[in-house]
Amino acid sequence: MKNVQEIIDNRLCTGCGLCAALIPNVRMEVDSEGFLTPSGIKENINNDLNAKILSICPGINQINKNKDTSKENKIWGRIEVLKSGHSSDEEIRHKGSSGGVLTAIAIYLIESNMVTGVLQNTVSKNNPIENLPCLSKSKIEIISNAGSRYAPTSILQILPELLKSNEKLAIIGKPCDISAAHNFLVENPKYKSQVPYMFSFYCAGQPSYFATQKLLNQMGCNDEIDEFRYRGHGWPGDATAITKDGIKYTMSYNDSWGKILGKEIHFRCKICPDGVGYFADIVCADAWDTKDGYPDFKEKDGESLIIAKTSKGALLLEELINKGVIISKQLEIDKIKKIQPYQFNRRVVIGARILGFIFSKKYILNFKGFNLLKNSFSTNFRNLFSNFLGTYKRSSKKK
Ligand SMILES: Cc1cc2nc3c(=O)[nH]c(=O)nc-3n(C[C@H](O)[C@H](O)[C@H](O)COP(=O)(O)OP(=O)(O)OC[C@H]3O[C@@H](n4cnc5c(N)ncnc54)[C@H](O)[C@@H]3O)c2cc1C
């Protein structure tokens, strides 16, 4: 890509918000497909900024150097420690998306003064559908931001400003947000010590805001709402909308994610080389029980898959377990494939999809260190070809 606008036009923008933070007068706005993209790029960018954004944008640059051959798993990347577990605080476990582990870690870091704030997603006070970036500084704030929000959010929009004001941060975001923060810190090493920890979760892709609207319509909720969550308050917990008059509408996770949200993910997510948080210190996911070889979404107490991906993450995890903040048990690596079959399938076909994009657009994406080729040998040629072709066709569609 020669300019940043081309990244957007080719539907490669992940919506992290970093460019909006760096280019004056650029704002993240909901686009015609219901995703957050920067608006006003063409009018406000100069050559220097263009070159800077082209080198850090996670839409086209994801370079994994977090490799340790003894700890490297071909499919899942580096695994220092693998556990399944949950927060020892029942409120956090209940409100969290799975076991409330990310929330528990963030609270621990704040309360032990290891960071001054947690950069994470929150929900707008004026609109229970709208996601916003925020800096949480207390247990109450962090708990109120627990739970997965299956819609766009641009958390890095406030990162440079927080770093300039000397905050020491933990960042929680999607794998692409964390890789964007990583790219930014590589280009700006003076800020590295101000971000001691980054956390992520397995991500199947970001659904659009229009998908949330569809979900509300299918729930039969057409009134003004006061509160909305996609899941949590149980595991997996129902998607729940509560109107201003106190009427409650719900839909199971199986139906909300499986039939609506999961079908409306961004094109860039379909060719994402990293749905498993390569750039984070600790990554969490759902540690689903399995039934007949598939994840079982029957309601129960939350349990997270917990993976330390760096030695720093491993030390922190050990501390959290020793102090009783997280209750955990050992898990074998082979189990991840059964617990996360969707992610496994994605890992093995993603190389073919990226190739489909490259063939269609004649543009090489700067994605390195994800075993894309090696992983392709874990599936058959037919599967690879259909993924290649599907992406080839989809790639020709412009915004
Ligand atoms: C778009 C999306 C796709 C996902 N796909 C998978 C998947 O394929 N497999 C899987 O096992 N798990 C997936 N998850 C993650 C899963 O739902 C849980 O978040 C994860 O298991 C961690 O649970 P927890 O209880 O430890 O997190 P919690 O303690 O509930 O903390 C969740 C944290 O994530 C932040 N957050 C929520 N939504 C977003 C967002 N959209 N962008 C950035 N930050 C956000 C919250 O602010 C909070 O800090 C996905 C989540 C999202 C948002």
The ligand as an SDF file (V2000), in Angstrom:
LIG
                    3D

 53 58  0  0  0  0  0  0  0  0999 V2000
  -14.5270   -9.9100   19.4020 C   0  0  0  0  0  0  0  0  0  0  0  0
  -14.1960  -11.0520   20.3350 C   0  0  0  0  0  0  0  0  0  0  0  0
  -13.9630  -12.3270   19.8450 C   0  0  0  0  0  0  0  0  0  0  0  0
  -13.6340  -13.3950   20.7110 C   0  0  0  0  0  0  0  0  0  0  0  0
  -13.3840  -14.6470   20.2010 N   0  0  0  0  0  0  0  0  0  0  0  0
  -13.0630  -15.6630   21.0510 C   0  0  0  0  0  0  0  0  0  0  0  0
  -12.7570  -16.9790   20.5690 C   0  0  0  0  0  0  0  0  0  0  0  0
  -12.7300  -17.2470   19.3630 O   0  0  0  0  0  0  0  0  0  0  0  0
  -12.4660  -17.9670   21.4670 N   0  0  0  0  0  0  0  0  0  0  0  0
  -12.4580  -17.6980   22.8060 C   0  0  0  0  0  0  0  0  0  0  0  0
  -12.2120  -18.6160   23.5940 O   0  0  0  0  0  0  0  0  0  0  0  0
  -12.6890  -16.4610   23.2760 N   0  0  0  0  0  0  0  0  0  0  0  0
  -12.9990  -15.4480   22.4490 C   0  0  0  0  0  0  0  0  0  0  0  0
  -13.2360  -14.1980   22.9450 N   0  0  0  0  0  0  0  0  0  0  0  0
  -12.8100  -13.8970   24.3170 C   0  0  0  0  0  0  0  0  0  0  0  0
  -13.7040  -14.4350   25.4010 C   0  0  0  0  0  0  0  0  0  0  0  0
  -15.0230  -14.0210   25.1550 O   0  0  0  0  0  0  0  0  0  0  0  0
  -13.2240  -13.8710   26.7470 C   0  0  0  0  0  0  0  0  0  0  0  0
  -12.9940  -12.4850   26.6300 O   0  0  0  0  0  0  0  0  0  0  0  0
  -11.9830  -14.4860   27.2370 C   0  0  0  0  0  0  0  0  0  0  0  0
  -12.2510  -15.8450   27.4700 O   0  0  0  0  0  0  0  0  0  0  0  0
  -11.4840  -13.8240   28.5250 C   0  0  0  0  0  0  0  0  0  0  0  0
  -12.4190  -14.0110   29.5310 O   0  0  0  0  0  0  0  0  0  0  0  0
  -12.2470  -13.3710   30.9540 P   0  0  0  0  0  0  0  0  0  0  0  0
  -13.4430  -13.7650   31.7570 O   0  0  0  0  0  0  0  0  0  0  0  0
  -10.8960  -13.6400   31.4850 O   0  0  0  0  0  0  0  0  0  0  0  0
  -12.3290  -11.8240   30.5820 O   0  0  0  0  0  0  0  0  0  0  0  0
  -12.9650  -10.6070   31.3920 P   0  0  0  0  0  0  0  0  0  0  0  0
  -12.4510  -10.6350   32.7820 O   0  0  0  0  0  0  0  0  0  0  0  0
  -14.4260  -10.6080   31.1770 O   0  0  0  0  0  0  0  0  0  0  0  0
  -12.2820   -9.4160   30.6470 O   0  0  0  0  0  0  0  0  0  0  0  0
  -12.5340   -9.1480   29.3020 C   0  0  0  0  0  0  0  0  0  0  0  0
  -11.6890   -7.9600   28.9140 C   0  0  0  0  0  0  0  0  0  0  0  0
  -11.7390   -7.7580   27.5310 O   0  0  0  0  0  0  0  0  0  0  0  0
  -12.0880   -6.4020   27.2480 C   0  0  0  0  0  0  0  0  0  0  0  0
  -12.8660   -6.3880   26.0080 N   0  0  0  0  0  0  0  0  0  0  0  0
  -14.1140   -6.8560   25.8260 C   0  0  0  0  0  0  0  0  0  0  0  0
  -14.4900   -6.7080   24.5600 N   0  0  0  0  0  0  0  0  0  0  0  0
  -13.4690   -6.1260   23.9230 C   0  0  0  0  0  0  0  0  0  0  0  0
  -13.2590   -5.7270   22.5830 C   0  0  0  0  0  0  0  0  0  0  0  0
  -14.2030   -5.8820   21.6490 N   0  0  0  0  0  0  0  0  0  0  0  0
  -12.0790   -5.1740   22.2580 N   0  0  0  0  0  0  0  0  0  0  0  0
  -11.1110   -5.0010   23.1840 C   0  0  0  0  0  0  0  0  0  0  0  0
  -11.2550   -5.3670   24.4730 N   0  0  0  0  0  0  0  0  0  0  0  0
  -12.4270   -5.9240   24.8370 C   0  0  0  0  0  0  0  0  0  0  0  0
  -12.8920   -5.9660   28.4410 C   0  0  0  0  0  0  0  0  0  0  0  0
  -12.8760   -4.5610   28.5850 O   0  0  0  0  0  0  0  0  0  0  0  0
  -12.1650   -6.6750   29.5710 C   0  0  0  0  0  0  0  0  0  0  0  0
  -11.0530   -5.9420   29.9820 O   0  0  0  0  0  0  0  0  0  0  0  0
  -13.5700  -13.1300   22.0990 C   0  0  0  0  0  0  0  0  0  0  0  0
  -13.8260  -11.8520   22.5920 C   0  0  0  0  0  0  0  0  0  0  0  0
  -14.1300  -10.8080   21.7300 C   0  0  0  0  0  0  0  0  0  0  0  0
  -14.3900   -9.4200   22.3010 C   0  0  0  0  0  0  0  0  0  0  0  0
  1  2  1  0
  2  3  1  0
  2 52  2  0
  3  4  2  0
  4  5  1  0
  4 50  1  0
  5  6  2  0
  6  7  1  0
  6 13  1  0
  7  8  2  0
  7  9  1  0
  9 10  1  0
 10 11  2  0
 10 12  1  0
 12 13  2  0
 13 14  1  0
 14 15  1  0
 14 50  1  0
 15 16  1  0
 16 17  1  0
 16 18  1  0
 18 19  1  0
 18 20  1  0
 20 21  1  0
 20 22  1  0
 22 23  1  0
 23 24  1  0
 24 25  2  0
 24 26  1  0
 24 27  1  0
 27 28  1  0
 28 29  2  0
 28 30  1  0
 28 31  1  0
 31 32  1  0
 32 33  1  0
 33 34  1  0
 33 48  1  0
 34 35  1  0
 35 36  1  0
 35 46  1  0
 36 37  1  0
 36 45  1  0
 37 38  2  0
 38 39  1  0
 39 40  1  0
 39 45  2  0
 40 41  1  0
 40 42  2  0
 42 43  1  0
 43 44  2  0
 44 45  1  0
 46 47  1  0
 46 48  1  0
 48 49  1  0
 50 51  2  0
 51 52  1  0
 52 53  1  0
M  END
$$$$
